[in-house]
Amino acid sequence: MSVEARQATVYYAPTAGRRFFTLRAAINKEARAIIKKHFPGDPAHSCDEDCGWCHDPGWSLEHDQPERFQRYHRLLSAAIKNRMAKESTR
């Protein structure tokens, strides 16, 4: 067996900063990255006795408001897909 160099089409998600082998994966990650950019989550906070033992679980749109996240993700994914379709016909 030998190693061969091959070229493959990859899709780049600029907001996510990654490359993907499938268009669907790139659109999915780009939509998630845009949503997280506009709705940044708050990290969990676990205090000790000095702070009052608050044990704040943090906040994330994906986990705390899943219906809203799914709606944004669906609409944004469709918009990205439509924009790519329009750009490819030029």
GULO-642482 format. One line per 5 residues: number of its first residue (from 1); their letters; for each residue z, x, y of N, C-alpha, C, O. Coordinates in nm, 2 decimals. Each point is the difference from the previous one (the first is absolute). Layout:
% GULO-642482
NUM) A) Z X Y Z X Y Z X Y Z X Y | ...
//
This chain:
% GULO-642482
1) MSVEA) 0.00 0.08 -0.12 0.00 -0.08 0.12 0.00 0.09 0.12 0.07 0.10 0.01 | -0.15 -0.15 0.09 0.00 0.08 0.13 0.03 -0.10 0.11 -0.01 -0.12 -0.02 | 0.04 0.17 0.13 0.03 -0.08 0.12 -0.12 -0.01 0.08 -0.07 0.10 0.03 | 0.04 -0.22 0.02 -0.12 -0.02 0.08 0.04 -0.05 0.14 0.10 -0.07 0.01 | -0.17 0.11 0.09 0.02 -0.05 0.13 -0.09 -0.13 0.02 -0.12 0.01 -0.02
6) RQATV) 0.18 -0.12 0.06 -0.07 -0.12 0.02 0.03 -0.06 0.14 0.12 0.01 0.04 | -0.21 -0.08 0.01 0.03 -0.07 0.13 0.02 -0.15 -0.03 -0.07 -0.06 -0.09 | 0.16 0.00 0.16 0.03 -0.14 -0.02 0.03 -0.06 0.14 0.04 0.06 0.09 | -0.07 -0.19 -0.09 0.02 -0.07 0.13 0.15 -0.03 0.01 0.06 -0.06 -0.10 | 0.00 0.09 0.21 0.14 -0.03 0.02 0.01 -0.08 0.13 -0.09 0.01 0.09
11) YYAPT) 0.19 -0.09 -0.07 0.02 -0.08 0.12 0.13 0.05 0.06 0.10 0.01 -0.06 | -0.11 0.01 0.19 0.11 0.05 0.08 0.07 -0.11 0.08 -0.07 -0.08 0.07 | 0.20 0.07 -0.08 0.08 -0.10 0.08 0.06 0.08 0.11 0.10 0.07 -0.02 | -0.15 -0.08 0.15 0.05 0.09 0.10 0.15 -0.02 0.04 0.07 0.09 0.03 | -0.03 -0.22 -0.02 0.14 -0.02 0.03 0.10 0.05 -0.10 0.10 0.05 0.03
16) AGRRF) -0.14 -0.07 -0.16 0.08 0.05 -0.11 -0.01 0.15 -0.02 0.09 0.06 -0.05 | -0.21 -0.01 0.09 -0.02 0.15 -0.01 -0.03 0.04 -0.14 0.04 0.12 -0.03 | -0.10 -0.20 -0.05 -0.03 0.04 -0.14 -0.14 -0.04 -0.04 -0.07 -0.08 0.07 | 0.02 0.14 -0.18 -0.13 -0.03 -0.05 0.02 -0.08 -0.13 0.10 0.02 -0.08 | -0.19 -0.11 0.05 0.01 -0.08 -0.12 -0.14 -0.01 -0.07 -0.10 0.01 0.06
21) FTLRA) 0.11 -0.03 -0.19 -0.13 0.00 -0.08 -0.06 -0.14 0.01 -0.12 -0.01 -0.02 | 0.20 -0.10 0.05 -0.06 -0.13 0.01 0.02 -0.06 0.14 0.09 0.03 0.07 | -0.19 -0.11 -0.03 0.00 -0.06 0.13 0.12 -0.10 0.01 0.07 0.00 0.10 | -0.04 -0.07 -0.21 0.11 -0.09 0.00 0.13 0.06 0.02 0.09 -0.05 0.08 | -0.06 0.17 -0.14 0.12 0.07 0.02 0.02 0.05 0.14 0.11 0.00 0.06
26) AINKE) -0.22 0.05 0.00 0.00 0.05 0.13 0.03 -0.11 0.10 0.08 0.02 0.10 | -0.14 -0.14 -0.12 0.02 -0.11 0.09 0.15 -0.05 -0.01 0.06 -0.03 0.10 | -0.01 0.03 -0.22 0.14 -0.05 -0.03 0.09 0.10 0.07 0.09 -0.05 0.07 | -0.10 0.18 -0.08 0.09 0.09 0.06 -0.01 0.00 0.15 0.10 0.02 0.07 | -0.22 -0.03 -0.02 -0.02 0.00 0.14 0.06 -0.12 0.07 0.07 0.01 0.10
31) ARAII) -0.08 -0.13 -0.17 0.07 -0.12 0.05 0.15 0.02 0.00 0.06 -0.04 0.10 | -0.01 0.09 -0.21 0.15 0.02 0.00 0.04 0.10 0.10 0.11 -0.02 0.06 | -0.18 0.12 -0.03 0.03 0.11 0.10 0.00 -0.06 0.14 0.09 0.03 0.08 | -0.19 -0.12 -0.05 -0.01 -0.06 0.13 0.12 -0.10 0.02 0.06 0.00 0.11 | -0.02 -0.07 -0.21 0.11 -0.10 0.01 0.13 0.08 0.02 0.08 -0.04 0.08
36) KKHFP) -0.06 0.15 -0.16 0.12 0.08 0.02 0.01 0.07 0.13 0.10 0.02 0.05 | -0.22 0.01 0.01 0.00 0.06 0.13 0.04 -0.10 0.11 0.07 0.04 0.09 | -0.11 -0.17 -0.11 0.04 -0.10 0.10 0.13 -0.06 -0.02 0.07 -0.05 0.09 | -0.02 0.05 -0.22 0.13 -0.05 -0.03 0.08 0.10 -0.08 0.02 -0.01 -0.12 | 0.03 0.12 0.19 0.07 0.10 -0.07 0.13 -0.05 -0.05 0.07 -0.08 0.06
41) GDPAH) -0.03 0.12 -0.18 0.12 -0.05 -0.06 0.12 0.09 0.05 -0.02 0.11 0.04 | 0.14 -0.17 -0.06 0.12 0.07 0.03 0.06 0.05 -0.13 0.01 -0.07 -0.10 | 0.02 0.20 0.09 0.06 0.05 -0.12 0.13 -0.05 -0.03 0.08 -0.05 0.09 | -0.04 0.05 -0.22 0.13 -0.05 -0.04 0.11 0.09 0.06 -0.02 0.12 0.02 | 0.13 -0.17 0.00 0.11 0.07 0.06 0.13 -0.03 -0.08 0.04 -0.11 -0.01
46) SCDED) 0.02 0.21 -0.04 0.12 -0.01 -0.08 0.11 0.08 0.07 0.00 0.12 0.00 | 0.09 -0.20 0.05 0.11 0.06 0.08 0.12 0.03 -0.08 0.02 -0.04 -0.12 | 0.07 0.12 0.18 0.13 0.02 -0.06 0.11 -0.08 0.07 -0.04 -0.09 0.08 | 0.16 0.12 -0.10 0.11 -0.08 0.06 0.00 0.01 0.15 0.05 -0.09 0.07 | -0.09 0.20 -0.01 0.00 0.02 0.14 -0.09 -0.10 0.07 0.03 -0.03 0.12
51) CGWCH) -0.13 -0.01 -0.18 -0.10 -0.09 0.06 0.03 -0.15 -0.03 -0.06 -0.09 0.06 | 0.14 0.07 -0.16 0.04 -0.14 -0.03 -0.07 -0.05 -0.13 0.00 -0.12 -0.03 | -0.05 0.21 -0.05 -0.06 -0.03 -0.13 -0.11 -0.11 0.01 0.00 -0.10 -0.07 | -0.09 0.13 0.16 -0.11 -0.11 0.03 -0.10 -0.01 -0.11 -0.04 -0.12 -0.03 | 0.00 0.22 -0.04 -0.10 0.00 -0.10 -0.12 -0.08 0.03 -0.04 -0.10 -0.07
56) DPGWS) -0.02 0.13 0.19 -0.12 -0.07 0.04 -0.12 0.03 -0.09 -0.03 0.12 -0.02 | -0.03 -0.22 -0.04 -0.11 0.03 -0.09 -0.13 0.04 0.06 -0.10 0.03 -0.07 | 0.09 -0.03 0.21 -0.12 0.03 0.06 -0.10 -0.12 0.01 0.04 -0.11 -0.03 | -0.16 0.13 0.08 -0.09 -0.11 0.02 -0.14 0.05 -0.04 -0.04 0.11 0.04 | -0.04 -0.19 -0.11 -0.14 0.03 -0.03 -0.07 -0.13 0.00 0.04 -0.10 -0.06
61) LEHDQ) -0.16 0.09 0.13 -0.07 -0.12 0.00 -0.05 -0.04 -0.14 0.00 -0.12 -0.03 | -0.04 0.22 -0.05 -0.04 -0.03 -0.13 0.10 -0.06 -0.09 -0.03 -0.08 -0.09 | 0.16 0.12 0.11 0.10 -0.05 -0.09 0.08 -0.12 0.06 0.05 -0.08 -0.07 | -0.03 0.08 0.20 0.08 -0.10 0.06 -0.08 -0.12 0.04 0.06 -0.11 0.01 | -0.19 0.12 0.02 -0.08 -0.11 0.03 -0.13 0.01 -0.08 -0.11 0.02 0.06
66) PERFQ) 0.11 -0.04 -0.19 -0.11 0.03 -0.08 -0.12 -0.09 0.03 -0.12 0.04 -0.02 | 0.14 -0.17 0.05 -0.11 -0.09 0.03 -0.07 0.04 0.12 -0.13 0.00 0.01 | 0.20 0.05 0.10 -0.06 0.04 0.12 -0.08 0.13 -0.03 -0.11 0.02 0.05 | 0.17 0.07 -0.13 -0.07 0.13 -0.03 -0.13 -0.03 -0.08 -0.11 0.06 0.03 | 0.12 -0.15 -0.13 -0.12 -0.03 -0.08 -0.11 -0.06 0.09 -0.12 0.03 -0.02
71) RYHRL) 0.15 -0.12 0.11 -0.10 -0.06 0.09 -0.06 0.11 0.09 -0.12 0.00 0.01 | 0.20 0.08 0.05 -0.06 0.11 0.08 -0.08 0.09 -0.08 -0.11 0.04 0.05 | 0.15 0.00 -0.17 -0.07 0.09 -0.09 -0.14 -0.06 -0.04 -0.10 0.06 0.00 | 0.10 -0.19 -0.03 -0.12 -0.07 -0.04 -0.10 0.00 0.12 -0.12 0.03 -0.02 | 0.17 -0.07 0.14 -0.09 -0.01 0.11 -0.05 0.13 0.05 -0.12 0.02 0.03
76) LSAAI) 0.20 0.08 -0.03 -0.04 0.14 0.04 -0.09 0.06 -0.10 -0.09 0.07 0.04 | 0.11 -0.09 -0.17 -0.09 0.05 -0.10 -0.14 -0.06 0.01 -0.10 0.07 -0.01 | 0.10 -0.20 0.04 -0.13 -0.06 0.02 -0.07 0.05 0.12 -0.12 0.02 0.00 | 0.19 0.00 0.11 -0.06 0.05 0.12 -0.05 0.15 -0.02 -0.11 0.03 0.05 | 0.18 0.05 -0.12 -0.04 0.14 -0.03 -0.13 -0.01 -0.08 -0.09 0.08 0.02
81) KNRMA) 0.09 -0.16 -0.13 -0.11 -0.01 -0.08 -0.13 -0.05 0.07 -0.11 0.05 -0.02 | 0.13 -0.15 0.11 -0.11 -0.05 0.08 -0.05 0.11 0.09 -0.13 0.01 0.02 | 0.22 0.06 0.05 -0.05 0.11 0.09 -0.08 0.10 -0.08 -0.10 0.05 0.06 | 0.15 -0.01 -0.18 -0.08 0.10 -0.08 -0.13 -0.06 -0.04 -0.10 0.08 0.00 | 0.09 -0.20 -0.03 -0.13 -0.06 -0.03 -0.10 0.00 0.11 -0.12 0.03 -0.01
86) KESTR) 0.17 -0.06 0.13 -0.08 0.00 0.12 -0.04 0.15 0.04 -0.12 0.02 0.04 | 0.20 0.07 -0.06 -0.03 0.14 0.03 -0.10 0.06 -0.10 -0.09 0.08 0.04 | 0.09 -0.13 -0.16 -0.09 0.05 -0.10 -0.15 -0.05 0.01 -0.09 0.06 -0.04 | 0.08 -0.18 0.11 -0.13 -0.06 0.03 -0.07 0.06 0.12 -0.12 -0.03 0.02 | 0.19 0.11 0.06 -0.06 0.06 0.12 -0.10 0.10 -0.04 -0.06 0.06 0.09
//
